[in-house]
Amino acid sequence: QVQLAESGGGLVQAGGSLRLSCAASESIFNLYTVGWYRQAPGKQRQMVAIINGIGGSNYDESVKGRFTISRDNAKSTVYLQMNSLKFEDTAVYYCNTYPNALAQWGQGTQVTVSS
């Protein structure tokens, strides 16, 4: 089963930026649409951005215009550039295939935005 490793989270002030990375253990990952998801305390996990195998992307309305998803298939890695961060972006961020999560969920990466 494909293993996923998220990284790049941290503590940032509102208005700041972070770049998250999601590295897959196998290149077959490159064939799939991949999503970044987030889960805030007490809330369900939600999709925030997806990218298909040829680079087409879509975003949740809450992050549209602020977040950019991209992928580097040579590295089997998907990125999430997050700009103009808001307090409500605070969550643990995960990646997985979309719409069905076919890989084992990783530990995620914590993003904390201070207001």
N, C-alpha and C positions, 0 to 999 in steps of 0.2 A: 504494500500500500504506500502511496506517495506520502512523504513526510513534509510538513510545512514549517518554516521557521520565520516568525515575524520579528522585526527589530526596528529601531529608530524612534521609539516613543520617548517621552520625557515630560518635564515640567516646563511650561512656556507661559509667558504673559499673554493676555488677550491682545489680538492683533498680530501676534507672532506667527512663525512658520515652523513646520516640521516635515521631514520626508520619511515615510515608512517604507520598509522593504519586506517582501515576502519571497523567500527562497524555497524552491521545491527540490526534492531529492532526486526527481526523475524528469527527464525531458518530455515525457508524454504529457506532462502538465501543460506544455505549450499548445496542445491541441484543444484545450478546453477554454470556455468562457470562465473567467475568474472574477471573483468579487471581493471587495473589502467590506467587512461587516464591523459593527461596533455594538458593544453592550455596556450601557451605563448601569450603575447600581440600582437594583429594583426594577429594571426594565428588560424587555425582551431584546434579543439580538436582532439588529436590523441591518439591511444592506444599505451601504452608502454610495458605492460605485462599482461598476462592472466594466470589463473589457473583454472583447472576444479575440479569437485567434489572429485576426488581421488588424486589430487595433481600434475597432469601433467601440465606443464607450457610451455609458449612460450613467446618470447621477440621480441620487435622491434630491428632491427640491431643496432640502435643508442645507446642502453643501454645494449646489450648482453655482458655478462662477468662482468658487473659492478653492475647491479641491480638483486635482487633476490626476487621473489614473493612467499609468503607462506600463509597458512591459518590455523586457529585453529577453527574447527567446534564446539567445546565445548563452545567457546565464540562468535561464529558467527562473526568472525573477520578475515579480510585479511590484510596482512602486505606487505610492500614494503621496503626492505633493499636497500638503495642506497649508494654505495661506489664510490670512485674516482670521485666525482661530478665535473662536468664541468660547465662553465658559461652558455652554451647552454641548460643545464638542468633546468634553471630558468623558472618557470611556476607555474600555479595553478594546483594542482593535485587532481583528482577526482577518485572515484571508482563507478562502476555500473556493472550490469550483461553484459555479452558479448555473442553473437554479438549484441543482441538487448538490449538497455538500458530499462529494465523493471521497475526499481525503479525511484522514483523522484530524480533528481540530487541534491546532497548536496551542501553545500557552498564551498567545496574544502578546501585544505590547501596550503598555499603559500610556495613555495620553492624558495629561492633566493641564488644564488651562486655568490660570489664575485671573480673576477679574480685577 
